[in-house]
Amino acid sequence: MTAITDALRITGPVDLASVSPASTPGFDGRKADGQRALEAGAERLAELQERLFAESTAGGERSVLLMVQGMDTSGKGGIMRHVIGQVDPQGVRIKAFKAPTEEERSHDFLWRIERELPAPGIIGVFDRSHYEDVLIHRVRGLSAPDVIEERYGRIVEFERGIAERGISLIKVMLHVSFEEQGTRLLERLDRPDKHWKYNPGDIDEREHWDAYMEAYEIAIARTATEQAPWHVVPADRKWYSRLAVRELLLEALERIDPQWPPADFDVAAERARLVGAGGTPAS
Protein backbone atom coordinates (compact mmCIF):
# COMPACT_ATOMS: atom_id res chain seq x y z
CA MET A 1 0.00 0.00 0.00
CA THR A 2 1.03 3.59 -0.53
CA ALA A 3 0.48 6.29 2.09
CA ILE A 4 -2.62 7.46 0.19
CA THR A 5 -4.26 4.08 -0.35
CA ASP A 6 -3.56 3.01 3.22
CA ALA A 7 -5.15 6.21 4.57
CA LEU A 8 -8.30 5.72 2.50
CA ARG A 9 -8.95 2.01 3.12
CA ILE A 10 -12.08 1.20 5.17
CA THR A 11 -13.09 -2.29 6.26
CA GLY A 12 -15.76 -1.39 8.80
CA PRO A 13 -18.02 1.45 9.98
CA VAL A 14 -17.14 5.04 9.09
CA ASP A 15 -18.23 8.42 10.44
CA LEU A 16 -18.33 10.63 7.35
CA ALA A 17 -18.64 13.76 9.47
CA SER A 18 -15.14 13.06 10.78
CA VAL A 19 -13.66 12.86 7.26
CA SER A 20 -12.97 16.36 5.96
CA PRO A 21 -13.86 16.54 2.24
CA ALA A 22 -11.10 19.15 1.87
CA SER A 23 -8.40 16.95 3.38
CA THR A 24 -5.64 15.11 1.50
CA PRO A 25 -5.00 11.91 3.48
CA GLY A 26 -1.59 10.38 2.85
CA PHE A 27 -0.35 13.33 0.79
CA ASP A 28 1.48 16.34 2.22
CA GLY A 29 1.98 18.30 -0.99
CA ARG A 30 -0.05 21.09 -2.56
CA LYS A 31 -2.07 21.24 -5.77
CA ALA A 32 0.95 21.64 -8.05
CA ASP A 33 2.68 18.71 -6.34
CA GLY A 34 -0.41 16.56 -6.76
CA GLN A 35 -0.74 17.42 -10.43
CA ARG A 36 2.90 16.54 -11.02
CA ALA A 37 2.45 13.26 -9.17
CA LEU A 38 -0.58 12.45 -11.32
CA GLU A 39 1.40 13.06 -14.50
CA ALA A 40 4.46 11.19 -13.21
CA GLY A 41 2.53 7.96 -12.71
CA ALA A 42 0.76 7.99 -16.07
CA GLU A 43 3.39 5.97 -17.92
CA ARG A 44 3.43 3.22 -15.29
CA LEU A 45 -0.36 3.00 -15.25
CA ALA A 46 -0.49 2.77 -19.04
CA GLU A 47 2.14 0.03 -19.09
CA LEU A 48 0.34 -2.10 -16.50
CA GLN A 49 -2.97 -1.67 -18.30
CA GLU A 50 -1.40 -2.76 -21.58
CA ARG A 51 0.19 -5.77 -19.88
CA LEU A 52 -3.18 -6.73 -18.40
CA PHE A 53 -4.79 -6.55 -21.84
CA ALA A 54 -1.92 -8.40 -23.51
CA GLU A 55 -1.98 -11.15 -20.88
CA SER A 56 -5.65 -11.82 -21.66
CA THR A 57 -4.81 -12.54 -25.31
CA ALA A 58 -2.86 -15.57 -24.10
CA GLY A 59 -5.59 -16.86 -21.80
CA GLY A 60 -5.19 -14.57 -18.81
CA GLU A 61 -8.43 -14.26 -16.84
CA ARG A 62 -7.81 -11.28 -14.60
CA SER A 63 -9.44 -7.86 -14.81
CA VAL A 64 -10.13 -4.75 -12.70
CA LEU A 65 -13.38 -3.05 -11.76
CA LEU A 66 -13.26 0.53 -10.51
CA MET A 67 -16.62 1.42 -8.97
CA VAL A 68 -17.15 5.14 -8.31
CA GLN A 69 -19.98 6.41 -6.12
CA GLY A 70 -20.64 9.94 -4.97
CA MET A 71 -23.14 12.74 -4.74
CA ASP A 72 -23.78 14.90 -7.80
CA THR A 73 -20.78 17.13 -8.67
CA SER A 74 -18.42 14.95 -6.62
CA GLY A 75 -16.10 14.61 -9.61
CA LYS A 76 -16.93 11.27 -11.22
CA GLY A 77 -16.58 12.77 -14.71
CA GLY A 78 -13.17 14.18 -13.86
CA ILE A 79 -12.00 10.75 -12.77
CA MET A 80 -13.00 9.38 -16.17
CA ARG A 81 -11.12 12.11 -18.04
CA HIS A 82 -8.00 12.57 -15.94
CA VAL A 83 -7.41 9.07 -14.56
CA ILE A 84 -8.98 6.61 -16.96
CA GLY A 85 -7.87 8.91 -19.76
CA GLN A 86 -4.27 7.93 -18.99
CA VAL A 87 -4.71 4.43 -20.42
CA ASP A 88 -5.45 2.92 -23.84
CA PRO A 89 -9.23 3.16 -24.39
CA GLN A 90 -9.35 -0.24 -26.10
CA GLY A 91 -8.69 -1.83 -22.72
CA VAL A 92 -11.38 0.10 -20.84
CA ARG A 93 -15.15 -0.25 -20.58
CA ILE A 94 -17.07 2.56 -18.86
CA LYS A 95 -20.67 2.09 -17.78
CA ALA A 96 -22.80 4.83 -16.26
CA PHE A 97 -25.78 3.41 -14.39
CA LYS A 98 -28.88 5.57 -14.63
CA ALA A 99 -32.40 4.85 -13.40
CA PRO A 100 -33.20 1.24 -14.38
CA THR A 101 -35.07 0.63 -17.60
CA GLU A 102 -38.35 -1.28 -17.73
CA GLU A 103 -36.46 -4.42 -18.74
CA GLU A 104 -33.94 -3.99 -15.91
CA ARG A 105 -36.72 -3.50 -13.36
CA SER A 106 -38.20 -6.83 -14.44
CA HIS A 107 -35.03 -8.59 -13.21
CA ASP A 108 -33.17 -8.85 -9.94
CA PHE A 109 -31.30 -5.63 -9.01
CA LEU A 110 -27.92 -7.29 -9.65
CA TRP A 111 -28.87 -8.48 -13.13
CA ARG A 112 -27.80 -5.34 -14.95
CA ILE A 113 -24.58 -5.18 -12.93
CA GLU A 114 -23.62 -8.76 -13.79
CA ARG A 115 -24.03 -8.01 -17.49
CA GLU A 116 -21.48 -5.18 -17.32
CA LEU A 117 -18.69 -6.90 -15.39
CA PRO A 118 -15.33 -6.53 -17.18
CA ALA A 119 -14.05 -9.32 -19.40
CA PRO A 120 -10.50 -10.63 -18.87
CA GLY A 121 -7.86 -8.01 -19.60
CA ILE A 122 -10.28 -5.11 -19.23
CA ILE A 123 -10.45 -2.26 -16.73
CA GLY A 124 -14.14 -1.81 -16.09
CA VAL A 125 -15.35 1.50 -14.67
CA PHE A 126 -18.78 1.92 -13.09
CA ASP A 127 -20.16 5.45 -12.75
CA ARG A 128 -22.57 4.54 -9.93
CA SER A 129 -23.43 0.90 -9.38
CA HIS A 130 -25.55 -1.64 -7.52
CA TYR A 131 -25.22 0.58 -4.45
CA GLU A 132 -27.83 2.89 -5.92
CA ASP A 133 -30.33 0.16 -5.05
CA VAL A 134 -29.63 0.59 -1.35
CA LEU A 135 -28.74 4.30 -1.23
CA ILE A 136 -31.60 5.91 -3.13
CA HIS A 137 -34.01 3.20 -2.05
CA ARG A 138 -33.25 3.91 1.62
CA VAL A 139 -33.45 7.69 1.27
CA ARG A 140 -36.52 7.74 -0.94
CA GLY A 141 -38.28 4.75 0.59
CA LEU A 142 -38.43 2.94 -2.74
CA SER A 143 -38.02 -0.47 -1.08
CA ALA A 144 -39.05 -1.85 2.28
CA PRO A 145 -36.37 -1.75 5.02
CA ASP A 146 -36.16 -5.55 5.18
CA VAL A 147 -35.56 -5.71 1.41
CA ILE A 148 -32.72 -3.21 1.70
CA GLU A 149 -31.17 -5.12 4.58
CA GLU A 150 -31.27 -8.31 2.54
CA ARG A 151 -29.55 -6.52 -0.34
CA TYR A 152 -26.53 -5.63 1.79
CA GLY A 153 -25.89 -9.31 2.39
CA ARG A 154 -26.42 -10.17 -1.25
CA ILE A 155 -23.99 -7.44 -2.28
CA VAL A 156 -21.31 -8.90 -0.01
CA GLU A 157 -21.82 -12.33 -1.56
CA PHE A 158 -21.88 -10.88 -5.06
CA GLU A 159 -18.61 -9.04 -4.50
CA ARG A 160 -17.02 -12.16 -3.04
CA GLY A 161 -17.99 -13.95 -6.23
CA ILE A 162 -16.48 -11.16 -8.31
CA ALA A 163 -13.12 -11.70 -6.58
CA GLU A 164 -13.30 -15.45 -7.14
CA ARG A 165 -13.68 -14.77 -10.87
CA GLY A 166 -10.39 -12.89 -10.95
CA ILE A 167 -11.85 -9.37 -10.93
CA SER A 168 -10.06 -6.92 -8.62
CA LEU A 169 -12.73 -4.61 -7.21
CA ILE A 170 -11.94 -1.03 -6.16
CA LYS A 171 -14.85 0.64 -4.33
CA VAL A 172 -14.66 4.42 -4.11
CA MET A 173 -16.93 7.00 -2.51
CA LEU A 174 -16.06 10.53 -3.63
CA HIS A 175 -16.79 12.54 -0.49
CA VAL A 176 -17.72 16.11 -1.45
CA SER A 177 -18.96 18.66 1.07
CA PHE A 178 -22.42 20.23 1.01
CA GLU A 179 -20.82 23.66 0.57
CA GLU A 180 -18.58 22.60 -2.30
CA GLN A 181 -21.46 20.91 -4.08
CA GLY A 182 -23.38 24.19 -3.88
CA THR A 183 -20.45 26.06 -5.39
CA ARG A 184 -20.15 23.57 -8.24
CA LEU A 185 -23.87 23.65 -8.98
CA LEU A 186 -23.81 27.45 -9.11
CA GLU A 187 -20.91 27.29 -11.55
CA ARG A 188 -23.00 25.08 -13.81
CA LEU A 189 -25.72 27.72 -13.78
CA ASP A 190 -23.36 30.65 -14.26
CA ARG A 191 -21.45 29.17 -17.21
CA PRO A 192 -23.30 28.47 -20.50
CA ASP A 193 -20.74 25.79 -21.36
CA LYS A 194 -21.81 23.88 -18.25
CA HIS A 195 -25.60 24.22 -18.55
CA TRP A 196 -25.75 20.79 -20.14
CA LYS A 197 -24.43 19.31 -16.89
CA TYR A 198 -27.11 20.89 -14.74
CA ASN A 199 -30.13 18.89 -13.65
CA PRO A 200 -32.89 20.62 -11.64
CA GLY A 201 -33.33 17.33 -9.81
CA ASP A 202 -29.91 17.83 -8.22
CA ILE A 203 -31.41 20.42 -5.88
CA ASP A 204 -34.18 18.01 -4.90
CA GLU A 205 -31.57 15.41 -3.94
CA ARG A 206 -29.52 18.07 -2.14
CA GLU A 207 -32.44 18.58 0.25
CA HIS A 208 -31.87 15.01 1.44
CA TRP A 209 -28.14 15.46 2.06
CA ASP A 210 -28.07 14.23 5.66
CA ALA A 211 -30.17 11.19 4.75
CA TYR A 212 -27.75 10.33 1.96
CA MET A 213 -24.75 10.63 4.27
CA GLU A 214 -26.46 8.27 6.69
CA ALA A 215 -27.31 5.88 3.85
CA TYR A 216 -23.68 5.86 2.74
CA GLU A 217 -22.48 5.19 6.27
CA ILE A 218 -24.85 2.25 6.62
CA ALA A 219 -23.97 0.83 3.20
CA ILE A 220 -20.24 1.08 3.90
CA ALA A 221 -20.60 -0.48 7.35
CA ARG A 222 -22.62 -3.40 5.95
CA THR A 223 -20.44 -4.10 2.91
CA ALA A 224 -16.86 -3.10 3.72
CA THR A 225 -14.76 -6.25 4.11
CA GLU A 226 -11.08 -7.16 4.02
CA GLN A 227 -11.60 -8.64 0.56
CA ALA A 228 -13.72 -5.73 -0.73
CA PRO A 229 -12.85 -2.60 1.29
CA TRP A 230 -14.31 0.82 0.67
CA HIS A 231 -12.22 3.92 0.04
CA VAL A 232 -13.69 7.26 1.11
CA VAL A 233 -11.87 9.81 -1.04
CA PRO A 234 -12.14 13.48 0.00
CA ALA A 235 -13.32 15.26 -3.14
CA ASP A 236 -13.41 19.00 -2.48
CA ARG A 237 -9.93 19.23 -4.01
CA LYS A 238 -10.33 17.70 -7.46
CA TRP A 239 -6.59 17.29 -7.95
CA TYR A 240 -6.37 15.15 -4.83
CA SER A 241 -9.34 12.90 -5.59
CA ARG A 242 -7.93 12.20 -9.06
CA LEU A 243 -4.52 11.39 -7.66
CA ALA A 244 -6.02 9.17 -4.96
CA VAL A 245 -8.15 7.15 -7.39
CA ARG A 246 -5.18 6.80 -9.74
CA GLU A 247 -3.13 5.44 -6.82
CA LEU A 248 -5.87 2.92 -6.00
CA LEU A 249 -6.02 1.76 -9.61
CA LEU A 250 -2.25 1.56 -9.87
CA GLU A 251 -2.07 -0.42 -6.64
CA ALA A 252 -4.64 -2.94 -7.90
CA LEU A 253 -2.68 -3.46 -11.12
CA GLU A 254 0.62 -3.75 -9.27
CA ARG A 255 -0.93 -6.41 -7.09
CA ILE A 256 -2.08 -8.35 -10.15
CA ASP A 257 1.35 -7.85 -11.77
CA PRO A 258 0.25 -8.88 -15.27
CA GLN A 259 2.96 -10.29 -17.50
CA TRP A 260 3.71 -9.92 -21.18
CA PRO A 261 2.64 -13.16 -22.87
CA PRO A 262 5.42 -15.20 -24.48
CA ALA A 263 5.51 -15.41 -28.26
CA ASP A 264 3.68 -18.41 -29.69
CA PHE A 265 5.99 -18.46 -32.72
CA ASP A 266 9.73 -18.76 -33.40
CA VAL A 267 10.93 -15.18 -32.95
CA ALA A 268 14.35 -15.75 -34.55
CA ALA A 269 12.85 -17.46 -37.58
CA GLU A 270 10.27 -14.73 -38.08
CA ARG A 271 12.95 -12.07 -37.75
CA ALA A 272 15.05 -13.76 -40.41
CA ARG A 273 12.04 -13.96 -42.72
CA LEU A 274 11.29 -10.27 -42.24
CA VAL A 275 14.88 -9.18 -42.89
CA GLY A 276 14.91 -11.41 -45.97
CA ALA A 277 11.76 -9.67 -47.18
CA GLY A 278 13.38 -6.26 -46.95
CA GLY A 279 12.84 -5.40 -43.29
CA THR A 280 15.54 -3.06 -41.97
CA PRO A 281 16.91 -3.74 -38.46
CA ALA A 282 16.65 -0.78 -36.10
CA SER A 283 19.92 1.10 -35.68
N, C-alpha and C positions, 0 to 999 in steps of 0.2 A: 504493500500500500504506500501511496505517497502521503505527504502531510495533509493535502486537500481531501483525498478520498477517505482517509482515516477519520478526519474531522466530520465528514458528512454522513458516515455510515450509521444506520439506525436498525437495531434488531429487536426493538421493544417499543413501549409507549414513548410518546414525545409530547412536550408542552410547547406548542408553536409560539406562544406568547413570549417564551424565553429565548427564542431564536430570532435575533435581529435580522430583518430582511436586508439591511444595509451593511451587514458584516461580511467579512471575507475569511471564513475559517480556513486555517492551514496556509494562508498566503499573507505575507507581511508587506508586499509591495503595493505600489499605487497603480492607477489606471494604465499609465504608459508601460509599466513593468509587466502588467497582466497581458496587455496587447502584444508585447514582444514575446512573452512566454507562449501565447497562443500561436503565433507565427512560427516560433522555433520548433514546436512539436508537430507541425503539419507534415513534414516529410516522413517522420517516423510513423505517424498515423496512416498515411497513404501507403507506405510500404507494407505494413501489417495487414491492411485491408486487402491489398493486392495479393498477398500471400494466402490469406484466407480464401479468396476467390479461386486462386490458382490451385490450392490444395483440393478444393471440391471437384475440380475437373479430373482428378485422379482417384475419386472415391471418398474424399474427405466428407464427413457428415456434420461438421460443426458450423455454428452460425452465432450471431449476436442479435439480441433484441433490446433496443433502447426505447423505453416507455416513458414518455414525458407528460406529466400532469401539471396542472396549475390553473389559477384563476385567469380570467381574461386579461390580456396585456402583460402577462407574466414573462413573456419573451420566448414562447415556443417557436415562433417563426424565425427569430434570430438564431436559435439553436440550429434550425435546419440550414440556414444560409451560411453561418460562420463556422459551424462545427462539421456538420455533415457535408457541407460544401468543400471540405478539405480532401475528400476522397473521390475515387472514380465513381461516377453515378451508375455505371453498369453493375456495380456490386452493392447497390443500395435500393431498398424498397420502402417508400414512405407511405403511410396510411393515416389519414385524418379521420377519426371517428366522429360523425355527426349524430343527430337524432336518428334512431333506428328506422329503417324503411319498413313498409308493411310486411315484406317477406321476412326481414330480420326479426320483427316482433312475433312472427308465427313460430319461431324457433327458440330454443334455450338461449339465455343471454350470452353464453360463451361461444355460441355457434359462429357468429360473425368474426370473433377474435381468432378462433381456431383456423378459419379459412385464410387469415392474413399472416400467419406465423411464417418467419423467414425460412426459405429453403437453404440447404447446405451452401456455405460459402458466401451467404448474403448477410449484410447488416440491415436488419429490419428496424424501422423507426415508427413508433406509434405516437401520433399527436392525439392525446387522450386515449382511453382504453376501456377495458372491462370495469375499471373502477368507477366510471360514470354511473354504472348500474347499482352502486351502493352510495355514491356521493349525492348525486341529484335526487335519487329516489328517497334518500333519508331526509334531505332538506325539504323537498317538495311533497313528500308523502305519497310518492307514486307507487310504492309497494308497502305491504304490511311489515311491521318491525320484525316479525319472525322470519319472513322471507329474506329480508336483508341480512339478518344474522346467519341464516343458512348459507347465503352467498359468500360471506367471508370465509367460511370453511371450505367451500367449493373452490374459491380462488386459490387458497393455499394448496389444495390438492392439484389444481390445474397447473400452478406454477412449479410444483414439484415434478409434475410430468414433463413440463417444458425442459427442465434441467436434464432429466433422464434421456431426452431426445437429442441432447448435445447442443441445446440453445442456451447461451449465456445471457441471462436476463439482468438488465440494469433498470431499476425503478427510481425515477426522479420526480420529486415535487418541487417545482419552481415556486419559491416562497416570496411573493411580492407583498408589500405593505398596502394597506387601505389608502394611505395618502399618495403613494407612488402610483397606484392604479388610477386614482383620480386625475393626477397630473398627465398620465399617458392618454387617458380618455379625452381630456380637454385638448391635448395636442392633435388628436384625430379630428376633433371638431374645428380646430383653428387652422388646420392645413388642408387645402383642397386635395393635395396628393395623398392624403390619408383618409379621406372621407369613405373610401371603399372599405376600409377596415372597421368602420364604426357600425355598431349594431345597437339600436335603441334598447334591445333586450338586456344589454350589458348592465344598464342602470338598474333594471329590475333584479338581476342577480346580485348586484352590489348591495341591495337592501337586505340581503340575507347573509352578509359577510360572516358574522359571528357563527351562524349555523353551519356555514361551509367550513370554517376553521375547526369547529367541533367534529364535523363529519370526517374531515381529513385525519384528525387525531385518532378517532375511533378506527378508521380504516387502516391506518398505519399500525396501530397497536394490535389489531386483529391479524394482520397479514405480514408483518415484518418478521422474518426468520433469518437464521444464520445462512441458509441456502439462498434466500431471496430477500436480502435486506432492502430497506428504503434508503434514499438519500435526499434529505431536505436541503435544497440549494438556495441560499439567499439570493434574491433576484432583483433587488432595487438597483444594483450596479450591474448593468448588462455585461460589461467586460468580464466581471468575475464569474457570473453564472455560465457564460460561454466557456471560459477556461476550465471551470469545475466539471462541466459535463464532458468536455474533451478529455480531461484527465480520467474520468470514470470510463469512458469508451476505450481510451488507450490502455488502461489497466486491464480491462476485460480481454482485449486482444493480446496483451503481453502474457496474460495467464494462459490463454489458449496456445500461444506460441506456434502459429501455423507455419508449416514448412513448404518450401518450394518443392513441387513434385519432381521426381527423377524423370529423365527422358525415357520414353518407351521406344526409342529407336537408337541406332548406332550413331552417336554424335560424330565420331571421327570419319566414318564412312560418308555421312551426309555432308560433312564439311568438304571432303575431297570431291564429292560430286558437284557441289556448288562452285568450288574454285575451278573445277574442270569446265563448268558451264559459263565461266566468265566472271564469277564473283570475285571481288577484290578484297583481300584481307585488310582489316583496319590497321592503320599505321600506329 
